[in-house]
């Protein structure tokens, strides 16, 4: 069951392409904002980052280890959605979490600058010069956000299987190009690629569940989870029990090994 991730700049037609593609193929369409809305502690408008990256930075700073906590939360949520298969996801950096999963088609949508400027002028009732400035600023803020969180440049074409420029190519043309690509043998799910995604999803879910154990290291293979955690010797029994209780509530965990590395 293939997956498509669509990365885009602000007002770059990526949302429209994603929705049309999902309708054409009978897939579920998921946006980054929808994922965030289901993250209890990060249901904050600033994190959605339409504009105002400084506000988003400030919000994450409110949380202990806010940056790492947010990454753990959104990675786990996105990978959980991807496990259902037949998904079109549009939003910032979704492709980053599945860069080594072969049945994910990673697409970057960019729009003709003139078209974007004209649409921003009409939408905001501003001059062409002002619209161009705003769009350039928005794109740079999205780039900074992805660099700050994930250490990737979302404008690097090496991160994508397809880069499509909307302009001479219409939205419908783009949808047809992506649909043809995702139906090719290269992006069909295999036992190996499904297993890789499942291991990543389980590992991410466990990592987030154990976030308050900062020394915990997590790995997963075929549903079996291995947790290595460094804790005070006198607390090892209680902490093992707490970890086991958390693991019991995570879907897909078939077994576990907990290794305690005591100190003091």
Residue, then its C-alpha position, 0 to 999 in steps of 0.5 A: x500500500x504505497x504512501x505519498x508525501x508532498x512537501x510544499x512552500x506557502x501557497x504553492x498548490x501542494x494542498x490542492x494537489x494532495x487532495x486531488x491525488x487522494x480523491x483520484x486514487x481513493x487514498x486518505x489525505x492527511x495534513x500536518x496540521x491535522x496531525x498536530x491537532x491530535x497531539x494533546x500537548x502541542x495543539x497550539x496555533x503557533x506550531x502550525x507555522x503559517x507565518x511567524x517562526x519566532x512565535x513557534x520557537x518561543x512556544x517550543x521553549x515553554x516545554x522541557x526539552x521542547x524541541x526533542x519532545x515535539x519531534x518525538x511526538x510528531x514523528x510517532x503520530x505521522x508514522x502511525x498514520x502511515x502504517x494504514x497505507x494508501x495515504x497522501x500526506x502534505x506538510x513540512x518534512x513528512x518525507x524526512x521520517x520515511x527517507x529509507x522506506x522504499x514504498x513512499x513516493x516523496x514529492x516536492x511541489x513548487x509553484x510559478x512565482x508570478x502565479x503565487x505573487x498574483x494570488x497573494x496580491x488578490x488574497x491580501x489586497x497588497x502590491x506585487x512588491x509586498x506580496x513577493x516580499x511576504x512569500x519570500x519571507x514565508x519560504x525562508x521561515x519554513x526552511x529555517x523551521x525544518x533546519x531547526x527541527x530536523x537539520x534538513x533543507x526542504x529545498x534540497x531536491x536530493x530529498x525527493x523522488x519527484x519535483x514538480x513545478x506548477x505553472x505550465x504544468x497544471x494541478x491536474x497534470x501534476x496529479x496524473x504524473x504523481x499517480x502514474x509514478x506511485x503505481x510503478x513497481x518502484x513504489x510498491x510495498x514489499x515485506x521488507x519495506x513494510x517491516x521497516x516502516x513498522x519497526x520505525x513506527x513502533x520505535x517512535x511510539x515507544x520513544x515518545x512514551x518513554x520521553x521522561x526517561x531521558x537516558x532510554x535508548x529504544x530499538x525495534x525489530x519484528x514487533x520486539x522492542x529493546x529498551x536500554x535505560x540507565x537509572x539509579x540502582x535502588x529505583x531499577x525495579x520500580x522503573x522497570x515496572x513503569x516501562x513495562x506498563x507503558x509498553x503494554x499500552x502501545x499497539x504493535x509491541x509483541x514482546x520486549x527486553x528491558x536492560x537496566x544499567x544501574x548506577x550509584 
